[in-house]
Amino acid sequence: MNGPSAHGERTSQHDNLLGRTRAVLPSWLAIYYDEPIEIERGEGRYVWTDDGTRYLDFFGGILTTMTAHALPEVTKAVADQAGKIIHSSTLYLNRPMVELAEQIAAVSAIPDAKVFLTTSGTEANDAALLLASSLRRSNQILALRNSYHGRSFSTIAITGNRSWSPTSLSPFQTYYVHGGQRYRSPFAGLSDGEFIAACVADLRDVLDQSGGDVAALIAEPIQGVGGFTHGPDGLLGALAEVLREHGILIIADEVQTGWGRTGEHFWGWQAHGFTPDIVTFAKGVGNGLSMGGVIARAEVMDSLGANSISTFGGSPLTSAGALANLRYLLDHDLQANAARHGPVLIEGLRALGSPIVGDVRGKGLMIGVELVRPGTGTPGDPAPELAAAVLEATKRRGLLVGKGGLHGNVLRIAPPMTLTADEATEGLTALIAAIREVDGGLAAGAPTTDEEITA
């Protein structure tokens, strides 16, 4: 069917799907765009919606499509495994799970590593907290301000971002320390060394307040939901030196930073000159399959004193697909590809010089653009309404990006790691044009605040 009637039918079906979504799913599930889109299929770095519109994907389903959409190696591995057996649980020997765990242990850089596979990053962080609190016999946890670690009851309890913490009830006594972000930090004007020294002093003060009976510090080397923020290289290593004095464990939350996305290292923690006790991962390793996990030294991983199993963690299907995905990433050195194309995007955005861009930050293919209200100083006032406007403007130009930050004013850019030079240029061009469109709208007297927009 073609012509206006076909378009009308598609619009009706789309509106119906949105209505059905709102009717049956929770109201607190956020959906992007004034007119939400249904992504019907993907290939490489592109996705197509139900009406046939093509978009260059610079967000990968929240950094989850790590290599490419419909990567043949992954789809074949999943299809082959599905034709054998989809599920068995950890009560039986599972060859794909063991082979994946062996591969992860080999690239983990954790000595004497053991791996526990889960279904998500939330579950991985939950398991890491269980290990640390059980081993240390303490429910006290250190976390970074502006952090995000998941949506379960335990991970919400250690999330330092109020936008993602719907309850103050908690199984943990959580202390928040400085260092997760710099642009809006009270230490923002300091040099790298001075910033690290100030954060170390803050940590020591917090430990004095807590009595030092803390199970672990959990930290994202680059904060994901927080808006791709991070402190200087070496910060987490300096904090680790203090924690080692007290026997406190360090958990590196690599759910978004792992697998070479930063370009310079395979793991985000490797920029900080220390080795964590526990590493958590998820998202990209499965390339869209429901996969996460925990890596820890054997003495830590084996410390639980009770029986346990996992019904869905490390299922044959997800393990086969994740293993194919990880092998593809390693065989094609996608870490080097991230190092090659990430600076092109970062430098291009920094060169824009727009008054609504307060900060451009990140590493490799993990880039944050903080949008501010012009003329409000440094750092400028957060402008979530401008971030929303740029999100819509990039969509009109055939580009999908993400949004985050404590105030919802940060554009999150994280394309699949097979990104080509031409696609990097295409995406950068669209992004710059979108920012200029919104910037130009301000100059022309368009609304600039939430109140003006809704008036």
C-alpha positions in Angstrom: 0.0 0.0 0.0 1.4 3.4 -1.0 0.3 7.1 -0.8 -1.5 9.2 1.8 -3.7 6.3 3.0 -0.7 4.1 3.7 0.9 7.0 5.7 -2.3 7.5 7.6 -2.5 3.9 8.4 1.1 3.8 9.7 0.5 6.9 11.8 -2.6 5.3 13.3 -0.8 2.1 14.1 2.1 4.1 15.6 -0.2 6.2 17.8 -2.0 3.1 18.8 1.3 1.5 19.9 2.2 4.6 22.0 -1.3 4.5 23.6 -0.9 0.7 24.4 2.5 1.4 25.8 1.2 4.1 28.2 -1.8 1.9 29.1 0.1 -1.2 30.1 3.6 -0.2 31.1 4.6 2.0 34.1 4.4 5.7 33.8 7.9 6.1 35.1 9.5 4.4 32.1 10.9 7.3 30.1 10.5 7.4 26.3 12.5 9.7 24.1 11.1 12.4 21.8 7.9 14.4 21.5 6.8 11.9 18.9 8.4 8.6 20.0 9.8 6.2 17.4 9.5 2.5 17.0 12.9 1.0 15.9 12.0 -2.0 13.7 15.4 -3.2 12.5 19.1 -2.3 12.5 22.2 -3.0 10.5 25.7 -1.8 11.2 25.5 1.6 12.8 22.1 2.4 11.4 18.5 1.6 12.5 15.2 1.9 10.7 11.8 2.8 12.2 8.5 1.3 11.4 7.8 3.9 8.7 11.2 3.2 6.9 13.1 6.3 8.2 16.8 5.6 8.6 18.8 6.9 11.6 22.5 6.9 12.3 22.7 5.4 15.8 25.0 7.3 18.2 23.6 5.8 21.4 23.4 2.0 20.7 20.4 1.4 23.0 22.3 3.0 25.9 25.8 1.8 25.0 24.5 -1.8 24.5 24.9 -2.4 20.8 28.7 -2.3 21.2 29.9 -3.7 17.9 27.1 -3.3 15.3 23.4 -3.9 14.8 22.7 -7.4 13.3 26.4 -8.4 13.4 26.5 -11.6 11.4 28.8 -13.4 13.7 26.5 -12.7 16.7 23.2 -13.5 14.9 24.7 -16.8 13.6 25.9 -17.8 17.0 22.5 -17.1 18.5 20.7 -18.9 15.7 23.0 -22.0 16.0 22.6 -22.1 19.7 18.9 -21.7 19.6 18.7 -24.7 17.4 20.4 -26.8 20.1 19.1 -25.6 23.5 18.1 -22.2 24.8 18.1 -22.7 28.5 19.5 -25.1 31.2 20.4 -23.0 34.3 23.7 -23.2 36.2 22.6 -26.5 37.7 24.1 -28.2 34.6 27.4 -27.9 32.8 27.1 -25.2 30.2 29.9 -25.1 27.6 29.1 -21.6 26.1 29.0 -20.1 29.7 32.4 -21.6 30.6 34.0 -20.6 27.3 32.7 -17.0 27.7 33.9 -16.9 31.3 37.3 -18.1 30.3 37.5 -15.4 27.6 36.4 -12.7 30.0 38.9 -13.9 32.7 41.7 -13.8 30.1 41.1 -10.2 29.2 40.1 -9.0 32.7 43.6 -8.1 34.0 42.4 -9.4 37.4 44.7 -11.9 38.9 43.3 -15.4 39.6 40.0 -14.2 38.1 36.7 -16.0 38.5 33.5 -14.8 36.6 29.8 -14.9 37.6 27.4 -14.1 34.8 24.1 -12.3 35.3 21.3 -10.9 33.2 22.1 -7.1 33.6 24.4 -4.5 35.1 22.0 -3.9 37.9 22.2 -7.6 38.9 26.0 -7.5 38.5 26.3 -4.6 40.9 23.9 -6.2 43.2 26.1 -9.4 43.3 29.2 -7.3 43.8 27.7 -5.6 46.8 26.7 -9.0 48.2 30.2 -10.2 47.9 31.8 -7.2 49.4 29.4 -6.7 52.3 29.5 -10.5 53.1 33.2 -10.7 53.1 33.7 -7.5 55.1 30.8 -8.2 57.4 29.6 -4.6 56.9 26.7 -2.8 55.2 28.6 0.5 54.8 29.4 1.4 51.3 31.3 4.3 49.7 30.0 5.7 46.4 30.8 8.7 44.3 28.5 11.7 44.1 26.5 11.8 40.8 26.8 8.1 40.4 24.3 5.5 39.0 24.6 1.8 39.6 21.2 0.3 38.7 17.5 0.2 39.5 17.3 -2.6 42.1 16.6 -1.8 45.8 20.3 -2.3 46.7 21.8 -0.4 43.8 19.4 2.5 44.1 20.6 2.7 47.7 24.2 3.5 46.5 23.2 5.7 43.5 24.4 9.3 44.1 22.1 10.9 41.6 18.7 12.0 43.0 17.0 11.8 39.7 17.3 8.0 39.8 16.7 7.4 43.5 12.9 7.1 44.2 13.3 6.1 47.8 15.5 6.9 50.8 15.0 3.4 52.2 18.2 1.4 52.0 19.8 -1.9 52.9 23.1 0.0 53.1 24.6 2.9 55.0 26.0 4.9 52.1 28.6 7.6 52.2 29.2 9.7 49.1 32.6 11.1 48.3 33.9 13.6 45.7 35.6 12.8 42.5 32.9 11.6 40.1 32.6 14.8 38.2 34.6 17.9 37.7 32.7 20.5 35.7 30.3 21.3 38.6 32.6 20.2 41.5 33.6 22.6 44.2 37.2 21.6 43.2 36.6 22.4 39.5 39.2 25.1 39.3 42.0 23.0 40.7 44.8 21.3 38.7 44.8 17.5 38.3 47.1 17.0 41.3 45.2 19.5 43.5 41.9 18.0 42.5 43.1 14.5 43.4 44.6 15.7 46.7 41.3 17.4 47.6 39.3 14.2 46.9 41.7 12.1 48.9 41.3 14.5 51.9 37.5 14.3 51.5 37.7 10.5 51.5 39.8 10.5 54.7 37.3 12.8 56.4 34.4 10.6 55.4 36.2 7.5 56.7 36.8 9.3 60.0 33.1 10.0 60.2 32.2 6.4 59.4 34.7 4.9 61.7 36.4 3.1 58.8 34.2 0.0 59.0 33.3 0.2 55.3 32.8 -2.8 53.0 33.7 -1.2 49.7 33.9 1.7 47.4 32.0 1.3 44.1 32.9 3.7 41.3 32.3 4.2 37.6 35.6 5.3 35.9 33.4 7.4 33.7 29.9 8.1 35.1 27.3 7.0 32.5 23.9 8.2 33.6 25.7 11.1 35.4 26.5 12.6 32.0 29.9 10.9 31.0 31.6 12.8 33.8 34.9 11.8 35.4 37.8 13.0 37.5 41.4 13.1 36.3 43.4 10.0 35.5 44.9 8.5 38.7 42.1 9.7 41.0 40.7 6.2 41.7 44.2 4.9 42.3 44.9 7.6 44.9 41.6 6.7 46.6 42.5 3.0 46.4 45.7 3.7 48.3 43.7 5.1 51.2 41.2 2.3 51.1 43.9 -0.4 51.2 45.0 1.0 54.5 41.7 0.0 55.9 41.2 -3.3 54.0 38.3 -1.8 52.1 37.4 -3.4 48.8 37.2 -1.5 45.5 34.5 -2.3 43.0 35.0 -0.9 39.4 31.6 -0.5 37.7 32.5 -1.0 34.1 29.0 -1.5 32.8 29.4 1.4 30.4 33.2 2.0 30.2 34.5 -1.6 29.6 35.7 -3.5 26.5 37.9 -0.7 25.0 35.2 1.9 24.5 37.5 4.6 26.0 40.1 3.9 23.3 43.1 4.3 25.6 42.5 1.2 27.7 40.4 -1.9 27.7 38.9 -1.1 31.1 38.2 2.3 32.5 40.0 1.6 35.8 43.3 1.1 33.9 43.7 4.9 33.5 44.0 5.2 37.3 47.0 3.0 38.1 45.4 0.4 40.4 43.7 -3.0 40.2 40.2 -3.3 41.7 39.1 -6.2 43.8 35.8 -6.6 41.9 34.8 -5.5 38.4 31.2 -5.5 37.1 30.2 -5.4 33.5 27.1 -5.7 31.2 25.5 -3.8 28.3 28.0 -4.0 25.4 29.4 -7.5 26.0 26.1 -9.0 24.9 25.6 -6.5 22.0 21.9 -6.4 22.9 21.5 -9.8 24.6 20.7 -9.7 28.3 24.1 -10.2 29.7 26.1 -8.9 32.7 28.6 -10.2 35.2 31.1 -9.9 38.0 34.9 -10.6 37.9 36.8 -11.0 41.1 39.8 -12.6 42.6 39.0 -16.2 43.5 39.3 -15.5 47.2 36.7 -12.8 46.9 34.4 -14.6 44.5 34.4 -17.9 46.6 33.8 -16.1 49.9 30.0 -16.6 50.0 29.0 -19.0 52.7 25.7 -20.2 51.3 24.4 -22.0 48.2 23.4 -20.1 45.1 22.4 -20.6 41.5 21.4 -18.5 38.6 18.4 -19.4 36.5 19.0 -17.1 33.6 22.6 -15.8 34.1 25.0 -17.2 31.6 22.3 -19.0 29.6 23.6 -21.0 26.6 21.9 -18.6 24.2 23.2 -15.3 25.6 26.7 -16.8 26.3 27.1 -18.0 22.8 26.1 -14.6 21.4 28.2 -12.6 23.8 31.3 -14.8 23.2 30.9 -14.3 19.4 30.6 -10.5 20.0 33.6 -10.3 22.3 35.8 -12.4 19.9 34.8 -10.1 17.1 35.7 -7.0 19.1 39.1 -8.5 20.0 39.8 -9.8 16.5 39.1 -6.5 14.9 40.7 -4.3 17.6 37.7 -2.1 18.1 39.5 -0.4 21.0 41.9 1.1 18.4 38.9 2.1 16.3 37.4 4.0 19.3 40.7 5.7 19.9 40.9 6.6 16.2 37.4 8.2 15.7 36.6 9.5 19.2 39.0 12.4 19.1 37.5 13.5 15.8 34.1 13.9 17.5 35.5 15.5 20.6 37.7 18.0 18.9 34.9 18.9 16.4 32.4 19.5 19.2 35.0 21.6 21.2 35.7 23.7 18.1 32.0 24.6 17.8 32.3 27.4 20.3 28.6 27.6 21.0 27.4 29.6 24.0 25.0 26.8 25.0 27.9 24.3 25.2 29.4 24.5 28.6 31.6 21.4 28.5 32.7 18.7 26.1 34.3 15.7 27.8 34.9 12.0 27.5 37.3 9.4 26.0 37.1 7.4 22.9 33.5 6.7 21.8 32.0 7.9 25.1 31.4 11.6 24.9 29.3 14.1 26.9 28.2 17.5 25.8 26.9 19.6 28.7 24.3 22.3 27.6 23.9 25.5 29.6 21.9 28.7 29.5 24.1 31.4 27.9 25.4 34.2 30.0 25.0 32.4 33.3 28.7 32.1 34.2 31.1 29.2 34.6 29.8 26.6 35.0 26.6 27.8 33.3 23.2 27.0 34.6 22.0 23.6 33.5 19.7 23.7 30.5 17.7 20.5 30.3 15.2 22.2 28.0 18.0 22.9 25.5 19.2 19.3 25.7 15.7 18.1 24.9 15.6 20.6 22.0 18.9 19.3 20.6 17.7 15.8 20.9 14.7 16.6 18.8 16.9 18.5 16.3 19.3 15.6 15.9 16.3 13.3 15.3 15.1 15.5 12.5 18.6 15.2 10.9 18.6 11.4 11.1 20.8 11.0 14.2 20.0 9.3 17.5 21.9 10.5 20.6 21.2 10.0 24.3 20.7 12.4 27.2 21.6 12.3 30.9 23.3 14.1 33.7 22.0 15.1 37.2 19.9 17.8 35.6 19.1 16.0 32.3 21.2 18.6 30.4 24.0 16.4 28.9 24.0 14.9 25.5 25.4 11.4 25.6 27.2 10.2 22.4 28.3 6.5 22.2 28.1 5.0 18.7 28.8 1.3 18.1 32.6 0.7 18.1 32.7 -0.3 14.5 32.0 3.3 13.5 33.6 4.4 10.3 35.3 7.7 9.4 32.5 8.7 7.1 29.9 7.9 9.7 31.8 9.9 12.3 31.7 12.9 10.0 28.0 12.4 9.2 27.1 12.2 12.9 29.3 15.2 13.8 27.8 17.3 11.0 24.3 16.5 12.1 25.1 17.2 15.8 26.8 20.5 15.1 23.8 21.6 12.9 21.4 20.6 15.6 23.2 22.6 18.3 23.5 25.6 16.0 19.8 25.4 15.3 18.9 25.5 19.0 21.6 28.2 19.6 20.2 30.2 16.7 16.7 29.9 18.1 17.8 31.5 21.3 19.4 34.3 19.4 16.1 34.8 17.5 14.2 35.1 20.8 12.9 31.6 21.2 12.0 30.4 24.7 15.0 29.6 26.9 13.6 28.4 30.2 11.1 25.7 31.2 8.6 28.3 32.2 8.9 30.2 28.9 8.5 27.0 26.9 5.4 25.9 28.7 3.8 29.4 29.0 
